[in-house]
Amino acid sequence: MSVIFKAKLKAAKAAVAEKNHEYAYDLCHDLLELDAANYNVHILLGVSCQHLGKWREGESVYQRAMAMPKANVLAWQGVCALHEAEGDRDKHEAALVALRQRHLDDEHAEKAWETTHKLIALREAAGDQRRLAQALRDLARPGPLHALLSVTGADPPPPPLAELLERMYTIEDALDRKTVDSEVNKRKTRLGAGPIAKVRQEVREEVYAQSGLLDTLAQLVALHSEGGNAGALLRVEELYFEALADRLDTLGYAQSKRAAVEQLQRTARHLAANNVCVGAFEYLIEDADGDDDGGGGGGLDDLVETYMREFPTGRLAAS
């Protein structure tokens, strides 16, 4: 490295520090004529491009820097800052995902979580519920990101898994309802759409096939079963029962439907045994035959008696 190069590099660093970005920009181009593969010059040029609004040039500069053998995290951080300043949310999100992966590759779990938190906050601020749910799902499900929930010392700290799953359920439930209603309204007036009930059923099948809500609730049930919080378990089981009962008619495969029915029956029996959830009692009573024990341990008569006592205004109480 020549004396001239060192002097100009020092001047470029000082210009960036002093926010004299036009001068730094010109110096960096002079430096690249002397050494087109200098990593530090690329980083300084990228910073200058960001502050001068030269978005595409800055993006190209950082991409070249990332491809260099001695590339470090500065290039990934730089392109995140560039797209954030530009206001391009899609590119900013993609840059954050790439930065997170770089932190994971470097085994910097704390930094990877902090980047994930920024990604979640970005999607939340944009009101993008679908992408927000996916970001949370990536953390909650088994995989390389799940371990980030165990990170210590980060600010802010990762949320407990139960809190994360509760938030996912709230988002997924609202998103599913909104999507079904929106799609039904779009399709019901189309030529040859058929009866509204048929349109709604088709939409429900499509939307629920892509939904993660039942998986989220199943994970919450398993978590609270292991944790020993009986009250929390019953509350989540009631949500799971209601969602499963509502979606049972949308399951297309016989094997999936059979497994869902068995899960529905197990959940209803556990709820009824604890005198919880009017819907669970009504499901078991209507589903029972003369030989069924009703799931409450004392037979159908005992199940009906408990139902009448606990839910005197229930749908079946007057029949």
Order of alpha helices (4+ residues) and beta strands (2+ residues): alpha-alpha-alpha-alpha-alpha-alpha-alpha-alpha-alpha-alpha-alpha-alpha-alpha-alpha-alpha
